[in-house]
Amino acid sequence: VSAEFSDPDEAQAGESYGEWVACGESTTVETQWSGAYTVWVRATDRTGEKDEKRFVWQKSYVGWESVSAGERQTCAIDVASGLWCWGTNSDGLGVAGMTASKKAVRVSAGEQWKSVSVGASHVCAIAKAGGLWCWGNNDDHQLGVSDEIKHEVPVSVVVNTGGTEQLRKSWTSVSAGKTHTCGVYGGDLYCWGMGTRGQLGVSAVMAEKPVLVNSSGSWTGVTVGAEHSCGVQGGMGSGVWCWGSNEFGQVVGQNRANVSSPREIAMFRQEVVGGVSAGSLYTCSIREYELFCWGQNAHGQLGIGLEFVDRDSPVKVVPEEGFLQISSGGRHACAIKSPKELWCWGKGIDGNSAADADVKKPTRMDASGAADWVSISAGANHTCGIRNESELWCWGQNNSAQLGLDRDDKSAVAVPTRLRVHRD
């Protein structure tokens, strides 16, 4: 056997590796690592004539484009636009008859995919063709379909606007929260599901299907937390609006009253916004490479390095500049900082439930000092990110197999660990 492994330090072979062995004494070699493999078979016929035959095959890992970490489940899109999910969701993993998996399983609705968002118990994804699909728990109509039953496999979400003009529009952004979902369709903002705290951006306390929140046609993105929502609009990607529950100041405002329609946050007006991310009970946004957070700070999730006090207006995160991307999770947040460094803060950022320490300012996560992180997604109690352009790494709590490491051991993982999925 001859092999060239992409992970030579981890590859192992039997005692006869690289040597000729009699067929009756052959050794089995597991081709579990990515690489090129070659096997030669030598035989002698009855006349004594000898011949050799060579067999060659290639095993390679799936490369990843994007990832979304939820509460007990994670989903990711590969570089070939395939969608995969893993972890636990009692209402459906996106595959018929499957509610849990310790390794990545492919989700299919006959589509190629461009984005995915995992909520507390449901998932929504946008297909490259522009359609929106959701699955999972639907007790509060968070899937955007008229029934209240769970859907194990993706179901299409339709906007009933009338007119042929709408047929040429498509979904460009979606965010799944706890019991509600919001999305951008043709530049217009829609929300659906539970709305008792104003998180739908309209007066309705429940919406079975997408309801129009704002028809400006200039919305570029949306993000939702447990019971609040935020979005970005503007021709140049400027301006941040938030609405919904304001119990901890996560929408902004000293009176902490619920906000039932999008409210502009003054400090981001006419500013270039590099991203906004709604955590469970707090919000963070980037302005000109500076990061600001506001809302609940009981575990240091605002990253401001001060006392654990909630803030009802944006406060600058330290270090003070160079932020490229932000992801706000349950009680922790992670950001990519120039030059592609990974920083996290908040509760139990390493997933160690025994310590589960509160970290009140950004902490460099990669002990090797590598600066190769491309994107990051903070879930409820775990985190996943893409590095080296297409490698997927996860860490944190694994009690629901949300790390996708294909292990029976469900203990927490304290350091980023690569998720390896072989191509079909």
N, C-alpha and C positions, 0 to 999 in steps of 0.2 A: 504494500500500500504506500502510495506517495501522496502527501497532502501539503498544501500551503494554507495556513490558518490566519485569519485576521486577528485572532486572539492567541498568539503562540504560547503565552505563559499559562493559559488555561487549558489548552488542548492536551488530550491524553490519548495514548494508543496502547494496544496490547503488547505482549512480549515480542511478538514476531513482526512488529511494525517495521516496514522497510526491507523485509527479507522474504525470500521465497519459502513457502511452507506447503507441505502436502495437504491436499484437499481435506483429508480426514482429520488433519490436525490444525485446521485453520482457526484463527482467532477473530472474534467479532470485534469490530471497532465502531463505537457510536459516533456518527457524524453529527454531533450536536452543535458544533461550532461553525461559524460562517467561514467559507473558504472554498478552494478548488480541491477536488479529490480525484485520484486516479487509481484504478486497480488493474493489474495485469493477471491474466489467467494463462498458464502454460500447460499444454497437454501433449501427450504422445499417443498416436493411434496404434492399431494392431500391427502395422508394418514397421513401426519404429520411427515414423516421421514425426517431427516436432513442429509445433506452431504456437504462436502467442496471440492473444487478443487483448486489446486495451479498452477499458471502460472509464469514461470521464463524466463527472457531474459537478455541478456548482451549487453551493448553498449560500444564501445571502440573507442578511437581516432586512426587515422592513425599515425604510427611512421615514421620518415623521415630519409633517408640515406644521401642525398645530395641536394643542391639547387643552382640555378643560377639566378641572378637578372639581367635583361636587361634594356632597355630604358623605355618601358611602359608595360612590361610583365615580369612574373616570372614563372619559371618551377622548379619542384622538383621531386625527385625519392623517393618512400617510401621504407620501409624495406622489402617489398614483391616484390620489383623490378617493381612496377607500376609507370607510369609517369603521372604527373598532371601539368596543366598550368592554369594561370589566368591573368587578366589584359586586355589590349586592344592591338589588332594587326589587322588593317584593312585588312590584307592579309591572316589572318587565325590564329586561336589559336591552331591548331592541331586537331580540331574536325570539321567534316563536317558541314557547315552552321553556324558555330559559330565564330565570330570575337571578341567577348568581353565577359568577365564574371567576376563578383565581388567575386566569390568564386572558389575554385579549381575544375577543371573538368578533368576527366581522358582522357588521350590521348592513343590511341591504334593503333598499326599496326600489331597486332598479335604477339607482341614481349614482352619480358621482357627486362628491361633497366638497364644499368650500369653507364652511364654518360650523362649529358645534358649541352648545352651551349646556352644561349640566347643572341642574338645580338641586333642591333637597331630595326630591323623589320623582323628578321627571326630567326629560331631556328634549331639547329642540335643536334642529340642525337645518342649515340652508344648503340646498343642492346647487350645483354649478349652473343648472338651468334656471335658477331663480326661485324655485318653489320652497316652501317651508314645511317641515315635517316635525311632529312631536310624538312622544310616547312616554308611558309610565303612569304615575298616579294622576287621576283626574277628578278627585273628590270636589275640588273647588273650581273646576273648569279651566285649570291652568294649561290644558292642552289646546284650548281654542276650538274645540268641537262641541256640538250641542249636547252630547250625552254626559253622564257622570260616571262612566265605567272606566276601568283601567284599560290601557292598550299596551300590550307587550311588544308590538311592532309599530314602526312609524305610521302615523296617519297624517294626511295632508291638511294643512290649515289654509282656509280660503277667506279672502277678504271680499265681502259682499258690497261693492261700491256701485255696480251698474255701469253701463257704458263700455264701448269697445276700447277706449283709451286705457282703461285699467288693465286690459289684457297684455299690454306691452310693458307693464311695470313689473318689478321683481323685488324680493326681499333682499336687503343688503346688510342687515344687522338684527340679531336676536339675543335676548338674555333671559334665562330661566332662573327664577328665584325660589322662594319657599312655597307660596301658593298662588303666585301670579307670574305672568310673562309679558314682556314688551318687545316690540320689534319695529324696524324701520322698513316701510314698503313704499317704493317709489319716492323716497324723500319725506314721506309723511310718517308721523308717529302713531303707533297703535299699541294698546295694552288689553289684556284679558285675564280673567280669573278672579281672585278675591280682591275686593277694594274697600274693605271696612276702614282702613286707615288712610285712604286717599291715594294709595299706591298706583291706582290705574290712571290717575291724572284727570279723571272726570268724576262726576257726582255719584255714579253708580257704585253700589256696594258689592255687586257681582256682575261679571260679564261672561256669558257663555262663549262668545266668539269675539274676535278682535274688534275693538271700538276705536274710532278715530279720536285721538287726543289733540293733535295739531296738524294742520294741512299746509304748513308753510312750504313744504317741499324741499327744505334745506337741512333736515336732520341727517347727520352723518354717522351717528352711533348711539347706542343705548345700553345701560347697565342697570341691573336690579339687585337689591339686597333682600333681607328677610321681608320687610314691609315698606320699603321705600325704593324709589327709582330715580335715575339721573340720565341725562342725555346731552349730546353735543350737537349744536347746529351752527350753521354759518357757512358761507361760500368758501372761506379759507379754513374751515374747521375750528372756528373760534366760538367762545361762549359756552357756559355750562348752566344747565337748568336741572333742578331737583324737585321732587314732590313725594308725598306720602307721610309715613310716620316720622315725627320729629322729636320723639321722646328724649333722645340723647343729643339733639342738635345736629343730626346727620343730614338734615335738609337745609340747615342754617336758619337761625332766628332764636332770639332769646326767650320768647314766650313758650317754646317747645310744643306749640300746638300743631296738629296735623295739617298738612298742606295738600289741598285737593286738586291743584292744577300746577303745571310747571312754573317754578319760580327761578328767575335768573339770579345767579350768584355774582354780585357786583364786581368782585376782584378779577373775574375771568372775562369781563365784558371787553370785546374787541381785542382780546388776546389770543395768541396762537396756543391752542390746547393740545398737548401731546398725549392725552388720554385721560379718561376718568373711570374709576372703578368703585362700585358700591359693595362694601362688605356687609356683613350681617347687620350691624347697627352703627356703621360709620362709613365715611366716604373719603376717597383720596383722588387727587387730580394733579397732572403735571402742567406747568406753565413755563414755557421757555427753559426747559431742563431743570426747573426747580419743582420740588414736590410739596404739596400741601395736603393735610388731612384734617378731618373734623368729625365730631360725633362722639360715640362711646370710647373711653380710654381706660377702662378698668384693668386691662392687661397690657397696656403699653402699645396697643395696636395702631395708635396714631404716629408712633415713631418720633415724637418730638423731644424725647430725652428728659422730660420734666416729670412732675408728680402725676400719679394716675388720676387725673381730673378730666371729665368730659369737656369738650369744646364745641360751642355752637357757632363758630366761625373758623375758616381755614387758618391753620397754623403751619409754618414751614417745618419740614422734616429735616433732620440733620443726618449725614452731611448735606450741605445746602445746595449743591448743583450737580449737574451731569446725569440726571435721571432720564432714562430712555423709555421705560415701560413700568407700569404698576399693576399689581393684582391684589385686591383686597379679599381676604378669606373670611372665615368665621370669626376668629379672635386673633388672627395674625395676618400679616401682609408681607409680600415680597416684591422686590423691584430689581430691574436690570439697570445698572449704572455704568456709564462710559468708563473704560472701554469693554463693555459686555461683561461686567462683574455682577455677581449675584449677591444681594443683600436682603435679609429678612429681619422681622421684629414682631413682637407681640407674645402670645402665649404658646409655649411648647414648640418653638420653631423647628426643633430637631425631632419632634414626634416622641420624645421620651416621656411617657406618662408617669414614670416614677419620679422624675424631677419636675417636668411640666412647668419650667420656670417662665416667669414673665420677663421679657426683654423689651425695655422701653425706648431703645434707639436702634437704628439699623446696624446689623452685625454681618460681617462677611461670612458667607456660608461655605465656600469652597476652600478647604485647608491647603489644597495644592497651589492656590493662587491663580488658577486658570481663569482667563477672561474670554470665555468662548460661549456664553449663554445667549441664545437667540430669542427665546420667549419663555414666559413663566405663568403659571396658574396656581393660585392658592385656593384650596378647598376648605372644608370645615375644619379638618384636623390633619390634612396631608397636603403635600405640594408636589407638582410635577412641572418639568420644564424641558425645553429642547436646547441642546448644545451641540457644538461642532456641526452646525447646519442641520443635521437630521437625526441626531441621537436623542432618545427619550429617557429621561432620568426622573425617578420619583423617590420620595421619602416621607416619613411621618407615621401616623397611625395606620395599621393594616388589619384591624379587627374585622373588616368586611372584605378583605382582599382587594381593597381599592388601589393598592400599589401595582397590581397586575404582575407580580413576580413569579407566579406559578409555583407557590410554595404552600405546603400544609401548615407551616409555622406562620401564625398570624400576629406575631409580636411586632412592635413598632421598629422602624428602621431609622436610625439617627442621622445617617449621611446619605447624600444623593446616590442612588443605585440604578444602574442602567437596566432598562426594560428591553429584553431581547425577544423579538418575534420573527421567526423564519418566514420567508416568503412561501406562498403555496407552491 
